[in-house]
Amino acid sequence: MEISQELADAINDQINFELYSAYIYLSMAAWFEEHKLPGMGHWMEVQVDEEFNHAMRFYRHIVERNGRVLMKAIAGPETEWTSPLDIFETAYKHEQVVTERIYKIGDIADKQRDRSAQNMLNWFYNEQTEEEKNTSEIRDQLKMIGDNIQALLMLDAKLGARAPAGPVPLTSIMPNPAPAGAP
């Protein structure tokens, strides 16, 4: 079944937004590096890869359905924050926006009874639950830390241990293969 133009347009917009998300997280990573918090920078770099993979999953869905992928200009990201807490609060709010956008794509798929898109979107619903959980947990930990530099550096070290994102998905519905060396 070919993808409808309305759904392809919505997914094309989301591809752009996922790439914009990657751009935001790269800007955040740069801020952390500048402020000598390389673990948090690494965490954000992994997030960049995840967002790119999300864009590719949407891209693959349009291609698999004989639709046309249209690349658009990516808006410039924010570059100034006041603190790590400010960054993770921004990241959490951004993920809430992403979730709402994906739900709107789901509304279109539901209205059109597009089972293929609904199946692909189920992966994203689960992913967004994880994205919001991760960013809100780190935000909340930073709130507890307050001005405690030692605790901040401990959290930085912990976030620096985040495993890399998996490879670019080969299809829109298959789970990402495990990273090399993973059990």
Backbone bond lengths (Angstrom), bond angles and torsions (degrees), N, CA, C in turn:
res aa  C-N    CA-C-N  psi(-1)  N-CA   C-N-CA  omega(-1)  CA-C   N-CA-C  phi
1 M - - - 1.450 - - 1.519 109.16 -
2 E 1.308 116.08 126.45 1.470 120.18 178.33 1.518 110.06 -73.70
3 I 1.297 114.66 150.21 1.457 121.10 -179.73 1.529 109.46 -76.20
4 S 1.316 117.21 142.19 1.465 120.77 178.20 1.525 109.39 -72.17
5 Q 1.312 116.36 157.93 1.466 120.29 178.89 1.532 110.79 -64.84
6 E 1.329 116.54 -39.34 1.469 119.75 -179.74 1.533 111.06 -60.84
7 L 1.326 116.30 -44.14 1.455 120.33 -179.72 1.532 110.82 -70.94
8 A 1.327 117.15 -40.73 1.476 120.40 177.49 1.525 110.10 -61.01
9 D 1.321 117.67 -40.97 1.468 120.42 178.62 1.528 110.98 -62.53
10 A 1.328 116.54 -43.91 1.467 120.29 -179.93 1.527 110.93 -64.47
11 I 1.314 117.02 -40.88 1.466 120.49 179.90 1.522 110.47 -71.34
12 N 1.324 117.92 -37.90 1.472 119.69 175.07 1.533 110.48 -59.50
13 D 1.322 116.99 -42.03 1.466 120.19 176.09 1.526 111.01 -61.10
14 Q 1.335 115.98 -38.32 1.460 119.54 -179.85 1.530 111.59 -71.39
15 I 1.316 117.52 -35.01 1.476 119.74 174.23 1.524 108.83 -56.24
16 N 1.325 115.74 -47.41 1.461 120.29 178.96 1.528 110.65 -60.13
17 F 1.331 116.82 -42.06 1.459 120.08 -177.39 1.528 111.53 -69.64
18 E 1.329 116.89 -34.09 1.472 119.65 176.63 1.534 110.07 -66.91
19 L 1.331 116.88 -39.36 1.471 119.52 177.07 1.530 110.21 -68.27
20 Y 1.322 117.08 -37.12 1.461 121.32 174.26 1.532 109.61 -62.12
21 S 1.324 116.68 -40.63 1.463 120.85 177.42 1.528 110.32 -60.03
22 A 1.320 116.50 -43.94 1.467 119.70 177.44 1.521 110.31 -59.85
23 Y 1.306 116.37 -40.54 1.467 122.34 179.54 1.531 110.80 -64.06
24 I 1.334 116.81 -40.76 1.468 121.34 176.51 1.522 109.98 -60.95
25 Y 1.323 116.09 -48.48 1.465 119.81 -177.24 1.526 111.46 -66.76
26 L 1.319 117.73 -32.28 1.460 119.36 175.49 1.528 110.19 -67.43
27 S 1.308 117.37 -38.31 1.458 121.45 175.94 1.531 110.42 -63.00
28 M 1.324 116.38 -40.79 1.466 120.42 177.35 1.529 110.75 -65.31
29 A 1.338 116.61 -41.07 1.472 120.34 177.85 1.522 110.14 -59.48
30 A 1.319 116.88 -42.68 1.462 120.97 179.64 1.529 110.78 -62.84
31 W 1.330 117.02 -39.95 1.464 120.68 178.05 1.531 110.30 -61.43
32 F 1.340 115.91 -45.13 1.466 119.40 179.64 1.529 111.16 -62.81
33 E 1.320 117.13 -42.24 1.465 119.91 178.40 1.525 110.50 -61.37
34 E 1.318 116.08 -43.63 1.467 121.10 179.50 1.533 110.81 -61.16
35 H 1.330 116.23 -32.69 1.463 120.89 -177.71 1.531 112.35 -98.05
36 K 1.318 116.48 19.48 1.470 123.70 173.20 1.533 113.59 59.30
37 L 1.310 115.35 40.92 1.457 122.63 174.06 1.535 108.24 -122.50
38 P 1.343 116.40 71.07 1.466 120.26 -173.15 1.524 114.41 -65.81
39 G 1.329 118.18 -27.09 1.463 119.79 178.07 1.518 111.35 -66.76
40 M 1.320 116.04 -43.38 1.464 119.80 176.93 1.526 110.11 -68.09
41 G 1.332 116.20 -35.58 1.460 119.95 174.77 1.519 110.90 -60.35
42 H 1.339 116.06 -44.64 1.472 120.37 178.17 1.527 110.57 -61.23
43 W 1.348 116.58 -43.81 1.465 120.23 -179.91 1.525 109.83 -55.97
44 M 1.327 115.87 -43.88 1.466 120.40 -180.00 1.534 111.72 -69.27
45 E 1.321 117.70 -34.67 1.466 119.97 176.86 1.523 110.81 -63.30
46 V 1.323 117.14 -39.66 1.469 120.22 175.42 1.527 109.33 -63.45
47 Q 1.326 116.36 -37.60 1.458 120.70 178.10 1.530 110.66 -63.14
48 V 1.324 116.88 -37.92 1.470 121.07 176.25 1.524 109.58 -55.74
49 D 1.338 116.15 -48.62 1.466 120.35 -179.72 1.525 111.45 -62.26
50 E 1.326 117.03 -40.31 1.467 119.82 178.74 1.522 111.10 -61.96
51 E 1.321 116.73 -43.85 1.466 119.85 -178.93 1.530 110.83 -65.15
52 F 1.326 116.61 -39.04 1.469 119.30 176.46 1.529 109.54 -62.19
53 N 1.334 116.47 -42.41 1.464 119.64 178.49 1.527 111.55 -62.63
54 H 1.334 116.92 -35.66 1.468 119.66 176.52 1.533 110.27 -63.72
55 A 1.322 115.91 -43.87 1.469 119.65 178.00 1.526 109.84 -59.21
56 M 1.318 116.44 -41.76 1.469 120.13 -178.72 1.524 111.84 -68.08
57 R 1.319 117.62 -34.45 1.466 119.98 177.65 1.532 109.79 -64.42
58 F 1.334 116.75 -43.33 1.471 120.24 175.60 1.532 110.37 -64.59
59 Y 1.325 117.21 -43.15 1.471 122.70 178.13 1.527 109.72 -55.41
60 R 1.327 115.61 -50.42 1.474 120.36 -178.88 1.530 110.99 -59.19
61 H 1.323 116.52 -38.02 1.459 118.71 -178.68 1.528 110.76 -62.45
62 I 1.309 117.05 -44.86 1.469 119.25 178.67 1.525 110.49 -63.44
63 V 1.316 117.30 -45.39 1.469 121.24 -179.20 1.529 110.85 -62.08
64 E 1.331 116.40 -44.66 1.474 120.62 -179.47 1.525 112.22 -62.90
65 R 1.326 116.44 -23.09 1.459 121.58 -176.85 1.531 111.59 -102.49
66 N 1.323 117.19 15.56 1.468 123.61 178.15 1.523 113.31 61.89
67 G 1.317 115.83 30.90 1.452 120.63 175.74 1.518 110.45 -94.49
68 R 1.304 115.56 178.06 1.458 121.30 -179.30 1.525 109.82 -110.73
69 V 1.327 115.40 123.93 1.450 121.21 176.29 1.520 107.76 -86.73
70 L 1.322 116.36 128.80 1.463 121.59 179.78 1.522 108.99 -120.47
71 M 1.322 115.47 114.16 1.459 120.22 179.17 1.525 108.85 -82.14
72 K 1.326 114.57 138.79 1.458 121.03 -178.20 1.522 108.92 -124.20
73 A 1.318 116.44 164.16 1.468 120.70 177.17 1.528 109.27 -61.73
74 I 1.318 115.41 144.41 1.460 121.63 178.75 1.521 108.25 -101.22
75 A 1.313 115.56 128.53 1.470 120.87 179.98 1.526 110.19 -65.71
76 G 1.311 116.27 151.63 1.458 121.15 176.87 1.525 110.48 -72.40
77 P 1.329 117.67 141.25 1.464 120.46 -178.62 1.524 112.06 -85.89
78 E 1.310 114.29 165.04 1.462 121.06 170.83 1.534 107.43 -61.91
79 T 1.319 117.05 150.17 1.467 120.71 -179.31 1.525 113.54 -129.55
80 E 1.312 117.43 -7.03 1.464 120.44 -176.34 1.525 110.65 -121.74
81 W 1.331 115.24 129.98 1.449 122.61 174.51 1.519 108.12 -136.34
82 T 1.306 116.57 164.42 1.461 120.23 -177.78 1.521 113.12 -96.11
83 S 1.342 116.88 -19.78 1.463 119.90 -174.14 1.527 110.18 -169.78
84 P 1.339 117.30 167.07 1.465 119.56 172.03 1.533 112.03 -57.24
85 L 1.331 116.94 -38.64 1.466 119.97 177.75 1.520 110.77 -60.75
86 D 1.309 117.03 -43.17 1.465 121.75 177.83 1.528 110.29 -58.66
87 I 1.322 116.52 -42.00 1.470 120.15 -179.94 1.524 111.32 -65.03
88 F 1.329 117.03 -47.61 1.462 118.06 -177.06 1.533 112.00 -72.50
89 E 1.318 117.87 -26.54 1.470 120.17 171.57 1.529 109.31 -66.05
90 T 1.327 116.17 -42.82 1.470 120.98 177.06 1.523 110.62 -62.89
91 A 1.329 117.09 -43.11 1.473 121.40 -179.90 1.528 110.56 -62.59
92 Y 1.332 116.29 -43.52 1.467 119.90 179.48 1.533 110.99 -62.21
93 K 1.313 116.56 -47.42 1.471 119.98 179.08 1.528 110.92 -62.47
94 H 1.326 116.28 -37.57 1.461 119.68 178.13 1.532 110.23 -63.25
95 E 1.325 117.29 -43.62 1.464 119.93 -179.98 1.528 111.14 -64.06
96 Q 1.322 117.64 -32.47 1.464 119.90 175.21 1.528 110.41 -63.92
97 V 1.313 117.23 -38.94 1.471 121.25 176.82 1.526 109.73 -64.32
98 V 1.327 116.60 -44.73 1.469 120.58 179.31 1.532 109.49 -58.28
99 T 1.317 116.42 -45.26 1.468 120.53 -179.96 1.526 110.61 -57.97
100 E 1.311 117.19 -47.28 1.468 120.54 -179.71 1.527 111.41 -61.80
101 R 1.315 116.89 -39.77 1.468 120.64 178.86 1.527 110.60 -63.07
102 I 1.322 116.80 -42.13 1.463 120.82 -179.99 1.528 109.95 -67.66
103 Y 1.330 117.30 -38.65 1.465 119.62 176.06 1.532 110.75 -60.73
104 K 1.321 118.05 -37.33 1.467 120.59 178.51 1.529 111.26 -66.08
105 I 1.326 116.53 -36.96 1.477 119.23 174.27 1.527 108.65 -63.17
106 G 1.328 115.87 -40.53 1.470 120.21 177.34 1.518 112.20 -61.25
107 D 1.329 116.86 -37.34 1.460 120.07 177.45 1.532 111.06 -61.68
108 I 1.328 116.21 -40.20 1.472 119.99 178.00 1.526 109.54 -65.05
109 A 1.338 116.34 -46.26 1.469 120.42 -179.98 1.530 110.64 -61.31
110 D 1.321 116.48 -40.41 1.475 119.84 178.67 1.529 110.62 -63.70
111 K 1.325 115.94 -46.52 1.467 121.02 -179.17 1.534 110.35 -59.06
112 Q 1.325 116.77 -37.06 1.461 120.82 -177.83 1.534 112.64 -89.35
113 R 1.323 115.72 -2.24 1.470 121.03 -176.30 1.529 110.88 55.09
114 D 1.315 115.34 41.21 1.463 122.52 -179.01 1.524 108.94 -88.19
115 R 1.321 116.29 91.66 1.462 122.51 -175.59 1.524 112.47 -64.17
116 S 1.308 117.00 -35.44 1.466 120.09 179.39 1.526 111.03 -63.62
117 A 1.322 116.83 -45.85 1.464 120.33 177.99 1.524 110.52 -66.15
118 Q 1.331 117.02 -39.73 1.465 120.02 179.34 1.529 110.17 -60.51
119 N 1.315 116.44 -42.04 1.463 120.95 179.05 1.529 110.71 -61.97
120 M 1.319 117.00 -46.74 1.459 121.47 179.32 1.526 110.26 -62.25
121 L 1.324 117.10 -40.96 1.462 121.35 -176.96 1.525 112.74 -69.21
122 N 1.334 117.71 -26.62 1.463 119.81 177.18 1.526 111.08 -56.74
123 W 1.326 116.89 -38.29 1.471 120.16 176.94 1.525 109.52 -60.72
124 F 1.329 117.17 -43.75 1.461 121.14 -178.99 1.525 112.41 -66.56
125 Y 1.322 117.84 -36.16 1.464 119.31 178.50 1.529 109.92 -59.86
126 N 1.321 115.99 -45.46 1.467 120.15 177.93 1.529 111.28 -65.14
127 E 1.291 116.87 -42.18 1.462 121.92 -179.93 1.529 110.97 -61.58
128 Q 1.315 117.01 -41.79 1.462 119.60 -178.67 1.521 111.85 -68.94
129 T 1.317 117.36 -32.44 1.461 119.67 174.06 1.526 109.05 -59.70
130 E 1.323 116.37 -44.72 1.470 121.35 178.56 1.534 111.50 -65.51
131 E 1.322 117.48 -42.56 1.467 121.10 -178.69 1.528 110.74 -61.59
132 E 1.330 117.00 -45.79 1.463 120.18 179.71 1.528 110.80 -66.54
133 K 1.322 117.32 -40.34 1.458 121.12 178.66 1.525 110.84 -60.97
134 N 1.319 117.21 -48.11 1.468 121.00 -176.54 1.524 111.69 -63.30
135 T 1.318 117.31 -47.40 1.464 119.16 -177.38 1.526 111.45 -69.67
136 S 1.332 117.70 -36.18 1.471 119.18 179.51 1.530 111.27 -71.03
137 E 1.335 117.73 -35.93 1.467 120.01 177.90 1.525 111.20 -63.97
138 I 1.322 116.72 -44.31 1.467 119.67 179.22 1.523 109.84 -65.98
139 R 1.318 116.93 -41.97 1.467 120.53 176.18 1.520 110.57 -56.82
140 D 1.326 116.90 -46.03 1.459 120.53 -178.76 1.529 111.67 -66.63
141 Q 1.313 117.59 -36.84 1.470 120.34 176.17 1.525 110.25 -63.98
142 L 1.317 116.75 -40.14 1.466 120.01 178.19 1.528 111.08 -65.26
143 K 1.311 117.49 -34.72 1.470 120.19 175.49 1.522 110.05 -63.20
144 M 1.336 117.26 -42.08 1.465 120.66 179.74 1.532 111.27 -66.69
145 I 1.319 116.14 -35.94 1.462 121.48 -178.70 1.523 111.45 -65.46
146 G 1.316 115.96 -40.20 1.462 120.00 -178.54 1.522 111.20 58.53
147 D 1.324 117.54 -125.20 1.471 122.71 -177.39 1.528 113.14 -96.39
148 N 1.318 118.04 14.48 1.460 121.71 -177.73 1.542 109.57 -79.45
149 I 1.322 116.38 100.64 1.471 121.81 -176.56 1.523 111.36 -62.16
150 Q 1.333 117.48 -41.09 1.463 120.13 -179.77 1.530 110.63 -60.51
151 A 1.324 117.13 -44.30 1.465 120.81 178.60 1.528 110.87 -65.56
152 L 1.332 116.64 -37.60 1.466 120.36 177.49 1.523 110.37 -61.38
153 L 1.326 116.77 -43.92 1.466 120.25 -179.66 1.531 111.48 -68.14
154 M 1.325 116.80 -32.78 1.471 119.48 175.69 1.531 110.41 -66.21
155 L 1.328 117.05 -43.19 1.464 120.13 177.70 1.528 110.09 -64.93
156 D 1.324 116.75 -39.66 1.458 120.45 177.45 1.531 110.59 -57.80
157 A 1.325 116.66 -45.44 1.468 120.59 179.43 1.529 110.69 -62.89
158 K 1.333 116.16 -42.48 1.470 120.25 179.09 1.534 110.73 -61.24
159 L 1.326 117.50 -45.28 1.467 120.48 -178.17 1.526 111.14 -68.79
160 G 1.328 117.21 -26.09 1.456 120.64 177.46 1.518 113.40 -68.19
161 A 1.324 117.25 -14.48 1.462 121.59 179.68 1.529 112.51 -89.49
162 R 1.331 117.69 3.64 1.467 120.13 -178.90 1.520 110.40 -59.49
163 A 1.321 115.99 132.22 1.465 121.44 179.43 1.523 110.15 -68.47
164 P 1.326 116.51 147.70 1.468 119.47 178.37 1.525 111.50 -62.87
165 A 1.321 114.90 155.34 1.463 120.70 174.57 1.523 108.50 -66.23
166 G 1.304 116.06 154.58 1.456 120.11 177.19 1.518 111.06 -70.61
167 P 1.318 116.25 176.12 1.470 119.97 -179.58 1.525 112.12 -68.30
168 V 1.308 115.47 167.15 1.464 122.25 178.24 1.530 108.17 -58.71
169 P 1.339 118.04 131.83 1.465 119.95 -179.66 1.531 111.40 -63.64
170 L 1.317 114.34 142.90 1.462 120.37 -178.91 1.519 111.89 -86.12
171 T 1.339 117.00 -23.20 1.457 121.83 177.34 1.522 108.23 -138.43
172 S 1.312 116.29 171.59 1.462 119.85 -178.53 1.521 113.18 -81.15
173 I 1.325 118.80 -18.85 1.462 119.34 -173.33 1.516 113.88 -114.42
174 M 1.300 118.78 -19.45 1.456 119.83 -178.69 1.530 110.05 -75.97
175 P 1.330 116.69 146.43 1.465 118.14 174.88 1.519 109.64 -65.86
176 N 1.322 116.43 154.66 1.452 119.61 176.01 1.510 109.54 -63.14
177 P 1.347 117.67 139.77 1.464 119.03 174.18 1.533 109.09 -64.50
178 A 1.320 115.95 154.30 1.468 120.30 178.06 1.528 109.15 -65.37
179 P 1.343 117.00 144.29 1.464 119.52 176.46 1.526 110.43 -59.62
180 A 1.321 116.76 154.80 1.461 121.70 179.45 1.521 109.49 -55.60
181 G 1.333 116.23 134.33 1.443 121.07 178.27 1.518 114.19 86.16
182 A 1.328 117.71 -4.23 1.463 120.47 179.72 1.530 109.03 -77.86
183 P 1.332 117.29 148.14 1.474 119.49 179.80 1.509 112.00 -68.23
